[in-house]
Amino acid sequence: MPAMKALVSTLWLALACGSVHTTLSKSDAKKAASKTLVEKSQLSDKPVQDRGLVVTDPRAEDVVLEHRSYCAAKARERHVAGDVLGYVTPWNSHGYDVAKVFGGKFTHISPVWLQIKRRGRELFEVTGLHDVDQGWMRTVRKQAKGLRIVPRLLFEGWSHEDLRSVWDSEDEIEELTKSMVQVAKSQHFDGFVVEVWGQLPGQEHIGLIHMLTHVAEALHQAQLLAILVIPPAVIPGTDQLGAFTLKEWEQLAPVLDGFSLMTYDYPTAQQPGPNAPLSWVRSCVQVLDPKARWRSKILLGLNFYGSEYSASRGGREPVVGTRYIQTLKEHRPQMAWDSQAAEHYFEYKKSRGGRHIVFYPTLKSLQVRLELAKELGVGLSIWELGQGLDYFYDLL
């Protein structure tokens, strides 16, 4: 992607040389500082689509003003045809409120609560149950009929030998699946989003596929869902295939209920750039399922967080909604639209911290990806609900 490489080079020059074309002059900064940006506290009777806010040239003051003002009247109306899964994490508690208010826009909610650990031969333990909130689950289900709650289940602390011991033994697999089903039933879950892929080199995937097939069969027999987190099919910044390819897809797509595809985190800490360039996102879907046989099972990853780059710190930091709004208030940057990646970014300068570049989702960047999802016939998986801005949900 020559255009992408050109953008990365330009951004590095901006950080290193102090390019200032997208920041305020000193006189403008003084004027801006004397006028605090306002945030609306009241909700709107119109969605963002009808308020002229889904644009390529948003202003910082408009984002700050409008970001809390979602359309209350349509908070439970869905605009997306495919499945929509939203992750909720204990460390961003606003996501719990988002699920209650906008639950009708989702088909699945996945709280990031649980880990499964191998304690010995045929002995497994699900941890993290102290985070489970049954009252919240009841409220969300009451607000959104048919919503499935499928906590993420992370295979944590598993060595290569642990995994091999399990997939080589039908007894081990049986005990593993029993532990999963027992927890799901006792805690009133509708299934799990399993995260285990990527812990092993490619040649070991045959055993993992065998294990996951048995896990899916056991969950289905108990009327539970099995969704798998998978890495992008194309390694970011290259044309090389990722750790989950067409070969694995064709074996697991008929077996599992869905695949949470991680189409974000494209740039490295050393290379500032878009979080999820549109052409790369498209390629990840098309490479994975070129014949579009199981597209509805792909849940295209949408990041509701951003990234900030600093030459002085020499790395990347995550940006969530509260930090993003605070940065807009303090610096009033001019936003730039990268038409190739279909993402917004801006630069700003700290008095003692040098230049910074920020990429964070906007209504326009999200709308473009929703249109792509519709075109490709895929669903969505959002990481994660506590990190976004409230008016984002008007689009779903």
N, C-alpha and C positions, 0 to 999 in steps of 0.2 A: 504494500500500500504506500506508493510514493508520497501521496498527499499527507498521509499520517506521519511519515518520517519528517517531512518538511515542517509540519506543525510542531513536532517534538523538538526539532532543532531551533525553531523560532522561540519556543517557550524557554528552552535552556539559555538562549541568548538574552531573553528578557530577565531571567533570574540573575545571570552572571554580569550583565552589562547595565542593568538598571533601566531598561526601556520603560517609558512612563506614559505611553500613548493611551493606556486604558485606565489611568488613575487621575485623581484630582490634582490641580495645581495647588500651591500653598495658599493662594488667596481664596480659591474655591473651597479648600479644606476648612479655612477659618469660617467662611460663610456657612458651610455645612454643619460645623460644630455648634454654631449658634442656634440651629434649628433642628430639634430632635424629631426623628422620624416617628410617625404615629402608627399604632396597630389597632385595627378595628376590633372591638370586643363583641359586637353583635353579629349574629349569623345572617346569611343572605337568603333571599327568596328566589334567587336564580343561581344556576351552576356556573362554574368558571367559563364554560363554553359560550354562555350567553352574555358574559360580562366583558368580552374583548380582552381576556387575559392570556389566552393560549397563543402567544406570539413569539417570533424570533428575536424581537428587540425589547424585552422587558426592562423596566427601570427598577433600580434597587428600592426606591421609595414605594413603588406599587406592590412589590413582593412583600415588603414589610407590612404595608397597610392591609393587604388582603389575605395573607396566608392562613389566618385563623378563621376566616369567614367562608365556611363551606355552606352548601345549600342544604338546610335542615329538612326541607320538604321532600328531598330526594335522597336522603342519606342511606336509605335501604334499597334503592332502585339499582339494578344491575344493567350495565351497558356492554359488558364483555360476554361473548357467547360461550367461550371455553371455561374450563375450570380455573379458579383463582385461589391460590394458596398463599396465606400470609403468615410469616414467622413472627412470634412474639418472644421477647427475651426478658428475663427477670431484671437485667441491668438497665433496661429502658422501659420503665413501667408505663409510660404513656401508651405503649402498644396495647396494654390491657384495656384501656379506655377506648382506643380506636376500634378494637374488636367488638366492644359492646355497642358503640354508636353506628359503625358501618358494617356490622356483621352480615347484613343481607347482601352485600356486594361480594362476599367470599363463599366458596364452596367448601374450603378447608382452612382451618386455623391450626398452626403447628407451634405450640409452646416449646421453647428450648429448655426443657426441664431435665431430661433423663440421660443416664449413661448405663450401659450394660458391661459388666466386668466378669471375667473368668477367674473364679477363685480356686479352681482345682479341677481334677478330672470329673466331668459331668456335673460340675457345680458352677452355677451362674447367679449373679446378683444384679438387680436393677437398682441403681442409686439415683438420688435426686428427687425422691418422692416427697421430701419435705417442701419442695417448691410447688407441688400440685395444689391448685386452688379449686376445690369442688364448687364453692359458691359462685365463683366467676364463671366456671364452665356452665352451670345451670342458667345463669343470666344470659350468657352469649347464645346458648341454644334456644332460650325463650325468645330472644330478639330476632333470631334468624332460623326459621324453620328449615330443617334438612341440612344444616351446617354440620360438617364432620370435624371433630377434634382429634388430631393425629399428632401427638407429641413427637418431636425429633428424638431419636434414640441413637446416641453416639457409642460406637464400639471403642471404649476408652481404655488405654493402657494395654491393648492386645499386642503381644509380640508376634513375630512371624510364626513361631512354633505354636502359639495358642491357636491361631487361625488354621494352620495346617492340621493340628490335632483334632479340631472340630470337623473340618470338612472331610477328613479321612475316616470319620467314625459316624455311622448312622445313629449310634446311641448318644453320642455327644450332641449331634444336631437335634435329636428328639428332645433332649433335656433343655437345650437352648430355646427351642420353639415353645416348649411347655412354660418356661419362665416368662417368655414374652406374652403369651396368651393369658397366663394367670394374672399378670400385672394389668394388662389391658382390660380384662373383665372386672377385676376388683376395683379398678379406678375409673371405670365407665368411659374408657377411651374408645375411639372408633377405628383404631389401627395405629400404625407408626410411620414416621418418615425416618428411614434407616440411613445412617451415615457410617459407611465402612470402606467405600471404594477409595482408591488412591493410597492405601496404606501398604500396598505391595507392588513389586515390579510386574510388568505386563505378563510375563510368562506364567505367573501364578493365578491368573484370572480364571482358569478353568475350574479350580477348586472353589473359588469364591462364587462363581456362577452356580455351581452345584449346591452350595450352602444356601444361597439366596433363593434358589428355586424351591427348596424344602421349606424355608421360612415363609415364603409367599403361600405355599400350599397349606401350611398349618394355620396361618392367619385367615386365609379364605375359608377354611373348614369351620373356623370359629366366627365367621361373618365379620371379619376385620379386614382393613385395608393395608396394603403394603406398597409404600412409595420409597423410591431410592434416590438419594442425592448423588448426582454424577458431575464430574468435571467437564469443562468445555471440550468439545470434540476437536477443536483446532487450538493448538498451543498459542497463546497471545504473542503477537509480534513475529510469528513464523507461518509457514505453510505446512508445518508438521502436524500429524494427527496426535490427539491427546491420549489419555490413559483409558478412555472409554470410547470405542469406535463402533463402526457398523457391525463388525463381527460380534461384539458383546451385545449390541443393541438387538440384533436379530434373534439372539437366544433368550434375552430377558424381556423384550417388549411384549411378547404374548403372555407372559407370566405375571408381571407386576402391574399395579394399578396406575402408576404414574412415575415420572422422573423429574426431579427438581434439578434443572440444568443451570449450572453456575456461570451464566454469561455476564460476568462483571469482574472487577479487579484485573482489567486488561494491562494497565501499565505496571512497571516495576517501581520500586522506591527510587531508583536511580534515573528513571526516565519519566518526567511529568507528561501527562497526557490524559485523554478521555478515559472514563471508567469503563465504557462498553461501546466502542465504535460500531455503528450500525451495520456496516458491511461484514464485520467479524461476527456479530450476533447472528446475522442471516446465514453465514457460512456454517456456523456451529449446528444449526438446525438441518440445513440441507445435506451436510456431510453425514450427519447421524442417521437421517432417514430420507435418503434421496428419492425413494419411490412414494413417500408420504403414506405409508401403510398404517402407521401407528401415531401420526402426528398429534392426535388429541391427547395422547398420554404425556407429551412433552410439556413441562411447565417452565416456560422461558423465564430465566432469572432477571428480575428488575431490582436494581439497587436503589434504595431510598436513602442512601448515605452518599457522601462525596469524599473528596480527597484534597488535601492542601499540601503544596510543595514549597519548600524554602531552601534557598541557596545556602544560607548560614547554617541551617540544621542538616542539610544534605540528605533529606529523606522525605517520606510521605506520612501524613497523619490523617486519620479518619475525621470526617466532618459530619456531624448530625445536625438536625434541623435547628436546635436552639443555638448552637455555635454559629451556624450559617447566618441566621437572622441577626445575631449580635454583630457579626463581621460587617453585614450590610449596613447596620445602623451606625457603626463607628467609622466606616470608611467610604460609604456611598460609592462603590466602584461602578464603572461602566461595564456592562456585560457584553461579551462578544459571543457570536454564534459560529461554531465550527460546522459548516454545512456538510462536510464529508463524514464526520463522526456523528452529526446530529446531536450535539451537546453544547451547553453554554459553559463559559468559564470567565473568570475575571482576574485582574491583578490588583494588588494593593501593596502599600509600603508601610512597615512599622518603623517608628522613629529609631529604634535600636535593633530591629530584627531583620533589616533588609527587605528585599522584595519577596512577595508570596504570590502563588498562583493557586486558584481554587476552582475545582470542578465539582458541581453539585447538580442534581436533577432539577429540571424546571417543568412547568406544565407542558411546554412545547416538546421538550426532549422525551417526556413520558408519552405524550400523545402520538408521536412518531413511532414509538415502540409498540404501543397498543395497536396501531394500524398495521405494523409489520406482523404482529402476532395473529391478527385476523387474517392477513394475507396468507400466512404460512399454515394456518389451521391449528395453532398451538394454544395452550393455556398459559398461565402466568404463575410465578412464584416470587414473592416479594420479600427481600431481606432489607430491613425488617420494619414492622409497623411503627415502632417507637421512634424511628430515626427520621421519618418523613415530615412533611408539612400537611396540616389538616385539609387544605383545599385540594391536595393531590387526589383525594378519594372521590371528588366530583367526577373524575374521568373514568372511574372503574364501573 
